[in-house]
């Protein structure tokens, strides 16, 4: 894409950091919560699945809009 080296390095580091943060949340936050409060396990699973639905809908909207060559925003920024 022709991005400057500093830009590539910035995003490379952030992608790696995001992967680490995902694992920390799964084990240290969610795992600890469910271990301490096992009665919330169904709520945690529901929340994870609900986030996935919203994330997938957003991705579908953005990708179909961009493929069609227009903005994914409800109204253009002006």
C-alpha positions as CSV (number, residue, x, y, z in Angstrom):
1,X,0.0,0.0,0.0
2,X,3.0,2.3,0.1
3,X,2.8,3.3,3.7
4,X,5.9,4.8,5.3
5,X,8.1,2.5,7.4
6,X,7.1,4.3,10.6
7,X,3.4,3.7,9.9
8,X,4.0,0.0,9.2
9,X,5.9,-0.4,12.4
10,X,3.2,1.4,14.4
11,X,0.4,-0.9,13.1
12,X,2.6,-4.1,13.4
13,X,3.2,-3.3,17.1
14,X,-0.5,-2.6,17.7
15,X,-1.7,-5.8,16.0
16,X,0.7,-7.8,18.2
17,X,-0.4,-5.9,21.4
18,X,-4.0,-6.5,20.5
19,X,-3.4,-10.2,20.3
20,X,-1.7,-10.2,23.8
21,X,-4.5,-8.1,25.2
22,X,-7.1,-10.5,23.9
23,X,-5.4,-13.4,25.8
24,X,-5.1,-11.3,29.0
25,X,-8.8,-10.5,28.9
26,X,-9.7,-14.2,28.2
27,X,-7.6,-15.7,31.0
28,X,-7.0,-13.0,33.6
29,X,-10.3,-11.1,33.4
30,X,-13.0,-13.4,32.1
31,X,-11.4,-16.6,33.5
32,X,-10.9,-15.0,36.9
33,X,-14.5,-13.6,36.9
34,X,-16.0,-17.0,36.1
35,X,-13.8,-18.8,38.6
36,X,-14.8,-16.4,41.4
37,X,-18.5,-16.1,40.3
38,X,-19.4,-19.3,38.5
39,X,-23.1,-18.3,38.4
40,X,-22.3,-15.6,35.7
41,X,-21.0,-18.1,33.2
42,X,-24.1,-18.1,31.0
43,X,-24.2,-14.2,31.1
44,X,-20.5,-14.2,30.0
45,X,-21.2,-16.6,27.1
46,X,-24.3,-14.5,26.1
47,X,-22.2,-11.3,26.1
48,X,-19.5,-12.9,24.0
49,X,-22.0,-14.2,21.5
50,X,-23.9,-10.8,21.4
51,X,-20.6,-9.0,20.7
52,X,-19.9,-11.4,17.9
53,X,-23.3,-10.7,16.3
54,X,-22.8,-6.9,16.5
55,X,-19.2,-7.2,15.2
56,X,-20.2,-9.4,12.3
57,X,-23.1,-7.0,11.3
58,X,-20.8,-4.0,11.4
59,X,-18.2,-5.9,9.3
60,X,-20.8,-6.9,6.7
61,X,-22.1,-3.4,6.4
62,X,-18.7,-1.9,6.0
63,X,-17.4,-4.4,3.5
64,X,-20.6,-4.3,1.4
65,X,-20.5,-0.5,1.4
66,X,-16.9,-0.3,0.5
67,X,-17.2,-3.0,-2.2
68,X,-20.0,-0.9,-3.7
69,X,-17.8,2.2,-3.6
70,X,-19.6,4.3,-1.0
71,X,-19.4,5.2,2.6
72,X,-20.6,2.8,5.4
73,X,-21.7,5.8,7.5
74,X,-25.4,6.4,7.9
75,X,-24.8,9.9,6.5
76,X,-21.7,11.4,5.0
77,X,-19.5,13.6,7.2
78,X,-19.6,17.3,6.2
